[in-house]
């Protein structure tokens, strides 16, 4: 049985994760960490990770980048694996995650959905076949409360493509002030925010007289919660290192 603590337990994702764990027999929620919200689900909720009464086997984090320093410090001090589902990290914060993974196992991906990670692999294959003959654009859509843009998932998809193309592409986020034709070295990134869209990503390969579009739609946040819980069970007992969805799939 894997004992899991949830950071951001009172948020929407935290509650969905707790619900998913409650339906499984191989793990349970031993505690939640959240500065706001009322207790639910029969497990204690504390204000800080340092207030945990018992050491969990794994922590799942769906909170805010500002929580990262305390999480990394606690997990390093107590040798606790960490699953990170929060997005919006700076390059410096990503470097801190990588550095910490030398001491503890960390599962870090921009998207916990199995489908999205398959989409990234399909995009790699498309880039390999189509090469520089097709223009590449990525369009992502999310709800009107999402703060970061482009989404971490869109960046993950762009990086998968660019890695396949020997990092020959540069990302273009804004065209309105640029009065010139598009060049071949671009990957265009476009963000749409509105309503309650959970998450939609389209990768467009536009060539001469033909267009190929790879798409993924998340119908609910449950797909991310399931992935995060699978990652937590997978990570329990693993050696230090930086893990991602590809490791879980293998």
N, C-alpha and C positions, 0 to 999 in steps of 0.2 A: 504494500500500500504506500503510495507516494503522497506525503503531506505537502500541500501547496498553499503558500500565502499569496494573496493578490494585492498588488499595489494599484490604487485607483479603484478599490473595491466597490465604492458607492456610485461610481460613474456607470454609464450605460453598458460599456464593454465589460466592466468588472462584474456587473450583475449577470450578464449573459454567460461569462466564463464560469461564475459560481453555479449557474443553472446547469451548464453542460457537465461540470464536474459532479454535480449531484446525481446525474443520470448514469455515472460510470461506477464500476466496482473496483477499479485499479488505482483510484486516487480519491482524495477528499480535501476540502478547504479547511485548513487548520486555523487560519486567521486572515483578516483583511487589514490593509493600511490605507487610511484616507482621513484627511483633515475635515471633511464635511460629510454629512449624511448620517442617517440613523442606522443602528444595527439591524441586520436581517439574516435569515438563513441559519441561525443557530450557532454562528461562530463569532469570536470576538473581533472587534474592529478597533485598531489603535491609531493614534495620530502620526506616529513616526515608526519607521522600520526598527529603530533602536528600542522601541517599547514592546516588541514582540516577547511574549512570555516563554515561548519555546522556539527552538531553531527549526525552521521548515526544511524539508528535503529540497525544495525548489521554490523560487519566487517568480511569479509571472507579473510583468509590469506593463500596464496600459494606463499611464498617468500623464506625466508632463516632463519635458526635458529637464526642468529645474530639479526634479527628484533624483537625477542621475548620480550626483556626487555621493549622497547618503547611501543610495542603493549599492554602488560599487564598493564603498568603504565597508558597509556592513557585510556584504557577501565575501569580500576578501578576508576580513577579520574572522569570519565564521565558516569559511569554506563552503558557501552555499551557492549552488548553480543558479543562474539567472536567465530567464527568457524575456527578451525585450521586444515588446510590440508597439511601443511608443514611436512616433515619427516626429520629424521637425528638428532633428539634431543638427548642430553646426559641425563643420569639419573637425574642429577641436574636440568636440564631444565624441564624435565617432572615433577619433584617435585615442581618447581615454578608454573607450570600450575595447578597442583592439589591444591596448596595453594591459588592461585588467584581465583579458582572456589568457594571458600567459600564466596567471595564478589560479583562475577559476574557470569552469566551463560556462560559456555564454552562448546562448542561441539568439542570433540577431539577424533579422530580415526585415525588409520594408513592407512585406505583406505575408501574412500567415496562411493565405489561401493556397491550397494545392493547385487549383486551376490557374491562378496567376503565375505560379512558378513553372507550370507546364507552358503557359503562354510565353514566358521568357525563353524557354528552350526552343519553342517553335520560331520565335523571332530570331534567335541565333541562327537557326537553320536557314531561314528565309534570307537573312543578311549574307550568309555564306554563299547561297546560290545566286542571289540577285546582285550582290556586290555593289559597285558604283553605278550600275545602270539605272537604278531606281532611286527617286527621292524618298526620304523617310520622314514621316511626321507622326507625332504621338499626341493624342487628344485624351485628356482625362476629365471626368465629371464627378463631382462630389456635392454633398449637402451644403447648405448655405452657412453652416456653423464651422466648417473646416477652416483653419487659420493659415496653414502653410500651402504654398503653391510654387511650383508644381508639386504634386503628391510625391511622397517617397517612392511609391510604386512606379510612377512614371519615370523617375530617375533610375530606379533599378532596371527597368526595361531598356532605357536608353543605354545604360552602362553595359548590359548584356550584349546589345547590338554592337556598340562601339568596341567592346573587347574582341568580338568576332572579326571586326574590321581593323584590327591593330591600332585602335584608338586614333584613327585618322579623322574622326568627325568632331565637330564642335557643336555645342547646344545653343540654339537661338530661342529665346523666350519672348521676344517682343519685336514685331516687325513694323509697327505703325510709324516709327520715326526713321525708318530706313527706306530710302527710295532707290532701290536697285534690284535687279533680278536675283532670285535665289541661287546660291552656288551649291555645288555637289557635296561640299564638305559639311553641310548643315544637317542636324537633326532638329526639326522644329518641335517645340514643346508648347502645348496649349492647355489652359485650365478653364474649366467651366464650374461655377458654383451656383447651386439653386435647389430650393425645395428640400426634399428628404432623400436625395439620391445617395445610396449607400456607397457605390463605387463602380465606375465604368471606365474601361481603358480600351482605346482603339490604337493599333499600330498600322499606319497606312504606308504601303510601299507603292509609290506612283511612278509608273514608267511610261513609255511611249505607247499610247493607245490602250493601256491596260492598268488596272489598279487592283492590288491585293490588300485586303484588310483583315488583320487578326484582332479579334475582340474578346473581351471578358466582361461579364456583368455580375456583380455580387448582389443577390436579391435580399440578403439580410446580413447583419453583423455576425450571425451564427457561424458562417464559414470561417471567419477569422478566429473566433473563439475555439472552435474545434481544432484548428491548426495549432493554436497556442497551447492547448491542453495536451495534444499529442506531442508537441515539442517538449513540454515539461516532463512528461513520463519518459520520453526518450533521453532527456538530458540527465535524469537522476542517476548518479553513480558513474557518469562519464569523467574522463580525465580533463584537465584544464585545456582550453582551446576555444576557438571561435567556430561555432557551428551555424549552419543555415539549412533551409528546407531541402536542399540537395542531399545533405547527409542523412536526414530523416527518411527521405524517399529511398535511398540506397539500402 
